[in-house]
Amino acid sequence: MRCVKSLLALTLAVCPVSHVLALPSDSSQPIRIQANSATLDDKRNTAVYTGDVVITQGTLRLTGARVTLTTNANGELNTMITQGGPATYQQTPEANKPPVKARAETIEYHADRETIVLIRNAFLEQSGNTFQGEHVSYDIQRQVVDAGNSSSGANGGAGSGRIEIVIQPRSRNTEAPSEEPATP
């Protein structure tokens, strides 16, 4: 029975991710985790899901070959690390807005800092704007994207080079009225 309680606590720990990043209704939706296997460690407050892992809650969808959740002593989420080939993330931030989509070899969610970090072959798309590189981080509260080398990474090495950002033009809400030719 203790394992079932731990699984429930670790599963519910995913809730803060959807609450911070998504539609308000997401946090009230049930969490569904699909995987080939799960390993729960009460002493270390971790759960590891492996084998085509899919986590969904409302508009939130995370996929990867392996997902590791760690919680604090109160059962609150510390980190969620999704690894895959690639790991993916998708969630709708606001009604009538397109979903934020991300993919990378590793996706880390740090609850204490409210950041998502995409590592190796990172790609983030938000409202048609794209950010690509070896390392992309997104500060959820400040809504700041940082793309480039990780601060802890070496400056040299494969893949530590350039980033690519594509920003869509803003649409104009009011256009100048078209001038009609005068009729004689």
Disulfide bonds with the S-S distance in Angstrom:
none
